[in-house]
């Protein structure tokens, strides 16, 4: 009730201030005392009203304790002494000051209950009835108004409370319908569960129709039954009318989900029913959100009394009118709703009292409105599982009764086995260990201490002698370093000598340095052997104790598993409560920003409605979020996962390690399989909010290798004598090898293209121990079981090309099959509403496809805007793309005046504001640079080198001083958890846009004469997916405003992007863990084909420009690749060859001499085992890859500019490599390039072309504390 109390407090305070301002009084409490003491209206009702008004007014004061005492003294005194008057004046002045500064009150006022509000209204009604308003004293009127507005504010607040109470059940219902419609199996299960109810309703409807049929003696009984049976068969709810919101009923008939499916069967009708229920509940939730938002905005507006219409909206009449509107829309009481009359005090009291009575019933009437679309009853949902449980219990009891003797023998054998297990593997080893400690003698000697000391002394002398040749050294210091294992004096010389190994081997000190290292290795080996000697001396005790560990852990794990199972059964209510708390809308940041930044003077009613809906969704969603829960409880989730794996592993070990009848073993295995099947049916979601299937994959990825290793260990232990000794030695060797490899990878982690991450005091250094365990896994280890990482080629070869006139020419190796052409739509001009990635965008594209047969004698001539077609020949298909219209037919874009991004460029030029670089670079004839940005989603800096080694090697060859320069950012830090915040910062320059209709960065380039193109490989639109709520209309086309070319439709084809179900699963769609293929090729190959065509068309415009007037036009191309966005981190390898080939081509073409190439990511991988369990994964999540290639001319200008205007006289590219940078700097880099050759100091100084401040903190860089992994 905290929000309700805050809402009541704000509204009540505002109304009281309004009463005081209209009455011209500042000390109502003193006048209250005088009125109760000496006025003619001092009856019992007047006294009660005055006391109630005084109590309510007292709650508004900023100092509750002193205020209450002063108020009591004022109320109890009948003379109104000067002391009380002065105190009351001081208090009310403080109160008035608090109203002028919202939020200055010490605490919120407790909201009265509805019953209390009704009692107050009855008191005001009695007062108005017994008093003549014209003769009523001014203080009496003010008291009545204070009590009245308190009741009105309480009714208003409780209306919000009742609406909020109604939203949670709807959220639960929506989650249920989403789960039922997530897969074909869920749809079928829902149909079976609801079958009895369907049959019952069908039977009842048939009897009812038969009863109401007119009597006709000419019809036989079969005919009457046929006519009486509902034509909807087992789906009697289809077409039912829903009561509730009037607008809700009107819109229901227009919902697209009510279209009859093309293929009508039981499954399609059931799916249609599920989608119908989803649509109805979603529409009802939207209306509830709008009403909650409209009601709550009263308190938001009240905090700023200078806002337009704020006072008008906080009049008690307006508040009651809002409640009355909601009551009338809900049809709570047709005799009361809509008849609001507030012409005088008595009628207002009567109307408020009637509305208060109706507010009580809002949840029940909401239930009535949506009852036909709620989830089925508990009986309907559970009868199937209960029936199976009863049948299973019957079978199990029969089996137990029929095999009593066998079970007794099995239990007896199990107890004997357990007893022997404890005695032989715990008690006897412990007893043997005691005897070894008490009486044992050991004579193992592998190496003597004298030999080890001699070797160490020899090493010390060698280092002293060697160090003496290279200057004056302190022998004590050298000895201390040698004792600690530090040979830095030798290694420095060794590193210098290795620069010319052959010469220094003959004439230098290389041989001596090598011999010293050999002696060091000998000493290390001696020390290791000494440690091994100690190990061998105590091997009997160690191995005896080691033999007790598995048995002890097994018993402990079994007990823990039993305890966990019992707690799981007992703690069901707690889990359900936690689940209910987590049923919320996820995009809190988007809703909060939308509510806070929407223009308050927006004239359009549609915009006001959208703002109110955002307020309502925000308030309804403040119960938590699944993403936030996952991010804050990764440790708990990981621990639960490990415990569950360990528990099942113990059961599995008992299966193959204990003596058990084959039938029992098979039954236990079947039980385990059934458990997995039940868990899969319970939650097999593949999204963040429902990710059970992903959890199952992670579970199996740990469980299967672990059990294979344990099974191998058990078989070797049984069949090989002294296996534990061999195992200990092997374990020791493997442990040493792993430590060496981890040390190697830890050093390798910091390395980049031409340098490494340097540990600089004061700069951002990663928090926690960064141990890259994931580097120990060989490539493909995490998804080898998912199938081949190569695409299966199409059975027939199709050769298709589009000539310059737009004619499509096709030849197919399968001459017997017909050829069809599917012309894909150009989505660039589509409005936002058509680009919703959740089963809207792909459906719109598929519906817009034009399919025509191909006749070789009549080539297909394509429309000028067509970018891609799909050619099908038999069972084979291919994609053909082109850049159209050609550059010579593309007109120069003129932006609309209201959104022209060039308006902020002043006409004057100043060295401190704007710098024109054209004069500096005229002699070199350097034009505006082209820009190519390749965005690799979810790829960390280390992941790039780990999975893209070919591309990394090619990148090193891109650095060619004199032509172009390459730089890498080692401390590039993401600004959020996922793509949302990071790409907003990168493309908009702010995470929460401050203005409506924000334009992405490519719009800035288009406004300045650039040719802009974008490639989306995920069947989505960035503006729709991440900044949808900031646009005033869903009819707005961001692509048409900001792009000249767009390629997205080929990646929405159903062979890659499923048309039904979840398109973002683990084995399908753009986030799958298997190779992402489309028509025999990788999906990214089609994107690179179009990218090559774009470069070819735009690079060749120089020859074409000679045929038309005007200069050459630079271009800005962005392309997004999603291969890094999946849990295993292995699919990224598939893009290595194509990316390396592209980088080689752009290097060999000389394009980098006038093109800025940026290759970067938004964030690192935020899923998978490494992220869930290790600090290394969380560091990589916040350290995405970023590389930039800059033409030599621009590179020199940036360095010269830094020397002239910068505070640090150093190269910005070298300095920024080790500075903390974010996507915000990427945005300003884009802006600086768009303005070139004009240089805006604000953008330039925040870009990567200027030196960023040393020692930046996360707060300085705009990184939230929840996402910062820096320590300084």
Buried (B, 14 or more C-beta within 10 A) or exposed (E): EEBBBBBBBBBBBBBBBBBBBEBEBBBBBBBBBBBBBEBEBBEEBBBBBBBBBBBBBBBBBBBBEBBBEBBEBBBEBEEBEEEBBEBBBBBBEBBEEBBEEBEEBEEBBEBBEBEBBBBBBEBBBBBBEEBEEEEBBEBBBBBBBBBBBBBBBBBBBBBBBBBBEBBBBBBBBBBBBBBBBBBEEBBBBBBEBBBEBBEEBBEEBBEEBBEEEEEEEEBEEEEBEEEBBBEBEBBBBBEEEBBBBEEBBEBBEEBEBBEEEEEEEEBBBBBBBBBBBBBBBBBBBBBBBBBBBBBBBBBBBBBEBEBEEBBEBBBBBBBBBBBBBBBBBBBBBEEBBEEBEBEEBBEBBBBBBBBBBBBBBBBEBBEBBBEBBBBBEEEBBEBBEEEEEEEEEEEEEEEEEEEEEBBEEBEEBBEEBEEEBBEEBBEBBEEBBEEBEEEEEBEEEBBEEEEBEEBBEEBBEBBBEBBEEEEEBEEEEBEEBBEEEEBEBBEEBBEBBEEEEEEBBEEBBBEBBBEBBEBBEBBEEBBBBBEBBEBBBBBBBBBBBBBBEBBEEBBEBBEBBEEBEEEEEEEEEEEEEEEBEBBBBBBBBBBBBBBEBBEBEBEEEEBBBBBBBBBBBBBBBBBBBBBBBBBEEBEEBBEEBEBBBBBBBBBBBBBEBEEBEEEBBEEBEEEBEEEEEEBEBEBBBBBBBBBBBBBBBBBEBBBEEBBEEBBEEBEEEEEEEEBBEEBBEEEBEEEEEEEEBBEEBBEBBBEBBEBBBEEBEEBBBBBEEBBBBBBEBEEEBBBEEBEEBEBEEBEBBBEBEBEEEBEBBBEBBBEEBEBBBBBBBBBBBBBBBBBBBEBBBBBBBBEBBEEEEBEEEEBBEBEEEBBBBBBBBBEBBBBBBBBBBBBEEBEEBEBEEEBEBEEEEEEEEEEEEBBEBEEBBEEEEBBBBBBBBBBBBBBBBBBBBBBBBBBBEBBEEBBBEEBBBBBBBBBBBBBBBBBBBBBBBBBBBBBBBEEBBBBBBBBBBBBBBBBBBBBBBBBBBBBBBBBBBBBBBBEBBBBEBBBBBBBBBBBBBEEBBBEEBBBBBBEBBBBBBBBBBBBBBBBBBBBBBBBBBBBEBBBEBEEBBEEEEEEBBBBBBBBBBBBBBBBBBBBBBBBBBBBBBBBBBBBEEEBBBBBBBBBBBBBBBBBBBBBBBBBBBBBBBBBBBBBBBBBBBBBBBBBEBBEEBBEBEEBBBEBBBBBBBBBBBBBBBBBBBBBBBBBBBEBBBBBBBBBBEEEBBBEEBBBBEEBBBBEE
